[in-house]
Amino acid sequence: MIFNSIDFAIFFVLVFFSYWLVFRRTILMQNIFIVAVSYLFYGWWDWRFLSLILISSLVDYTVGKHLFTQTNEKKRKRLLLVTVGANLGLLGFFKYYNFFADSFINAFAYFGVDLDVHTLNIILPVGISFYTFQTLSYTLDIYYRRMEPARDLLGFMAFVSFFPQLVAGPIERAKHLLPQFYEKKSPDYAMLKSGLLLMAWGFFKKIVIADRLARYVDASYQDVNAVHGAPALVAAIFFAFQLYLDFSAYSDIAIGSARTLGFDLSPNFKRPYLSSTFGAFWQRWHISLSSWFRDYLYIPLGGNRKGTAKMIRNIMIVFLLSGLWHGASWNFVIWGGINGLFIIVLDKLTKPLNKTILGRIASTVFVVLMWSLSLVFFRAQTLPDALHMIGNIGTGNTAELYNFGIAQPEFKFTIFLLIALVLFEILQETGKLVYDRFAQTNFIFRWAVYLSLAFGIILLGSYGIGVNDSNFIYFQF
């Protein structure tokens, strides 16, 4: 079940009214209901993989209880190995078994040795990378004595499976979200209003802009040999915006729908395309994942506290593993490595530019351009395809600019939408509290905006023939 579907619309309306009219009266009823509808939401895709969420919940809940009470450090480390092994074992099998088997075979074949290693027809469970990291952070925080374990299994199961953020995040920390399942909820008009507005904005970004960009990008990558010059450059930039709008739209809808039920989720994006350094970019992009790697990998490895050489090593480990987290492909590993090098090497060039306004604008454009080029490896199906696209990027061949899924009038409209988006984010960045100021405007203006968003989604959305895939990109991770 995906957010931009009729199924979810019906599901959400039923959940919303059932929750507030019946099930929010006691904490027990609330959590029973949340677990039930969350399992229904996930099982709508494939009910067989509900067992994986249940296994993760049972293992981490049990281990968390024992970790908290156990005083023997050797036994605590063994308990931690149990939860790490169980979670990463499931993730490794379902997501990486065939990748490592194929890589193993190819490595030996390079030296003329043929190996008979069987690969399996394994279906990747939706969202497994997200809820695995979420449950892992829970036991790691208990291990480091940062929090106490969940009060009961039901509340913990609700935390693990909470449907708004189950499939593609934000990856919540137990310290932030778990206590909310032990609070009795009361209707909050401000949260409801802001949640619905955030959902509407998310749907607009996804259906009107991201899916329109997807038509150009999909047509370009369908046959990379036909793309060269300006179309290749446009495809790279369009995909950078498609990825941002698609994923941030999912996060907006997740955060907004959670707010309508009285829950507060963590922000996942903070206008990353206004970053003037690559370090700043990763503090604004997919914040819940970036902070996860920072807190549970980079800092435990030593961070930047043990000299420049080890800092560089730690950065590269984090980014290579981050790339692998995104997908079982060497393309993703290369993409991660490239972005690690951007921080290590290119930030030395961009930081001095930030002393002036023009310099900051130049460094921001540079960051976005280099990020867009790195995403060619993220989007291409194979390494040869990625190298071909990179090698054919240029500014010439503008005559073929409109031959990839979008005709000239719609192409110009797409550019207009992107410019409007950037201007809106600049307005937010300059310190204007856009949402707060909007909430203080008069009733007529607010409803004019609400209706404009609704009609914009209906009338300007990218639907039907030519829209190859309306799924959210991060569903595949």
Buried (B, 14 or more C-beta within 10 A) or exposed (E): BBBBEEEBEEBBEEBBEEBBEEBBEEBEEBBBBBBBBBBBBBBBBEEEBBEBBBBBBBBBBBBBBBBBEBEEEEEBEEBBEBBBEBBBEBBBEBBBBBBEBEEEBEEEEEEEEEEEEEEEEEEBBBBBBBBBBBBBBBBBBBBEEEBEBBEBBBBBBBBBBBBBBBBBBBBBBBEEBBBBBBEEBEEEEEBBBBBBBBBBBBBBBBBBBBBBBBBBBBBBBEEBEBBBBBBBBBBBBBBBBBBBBBBBBBBBBBBBBBBBBBBEBBEBBBBBBBBBBBBBBBBBBBBBBBBBBBBBBBEEBEBEEEEEEBBBBBBBBBBBBBBBBBBBBBBBBBBBBBBBBBBBEBBEEBBEBBEEEEBBBBBBEBBBBBBBBBBBBBBBEEEEBBBBBBEBBEEEBEEBBBBBBBEEEBBEEBEEBBEEBBEEBEEBEEEEEEEEEEEEEEEEEBEEBBEEBEEBBEEBBBEEEBBBEBBBBBBEB
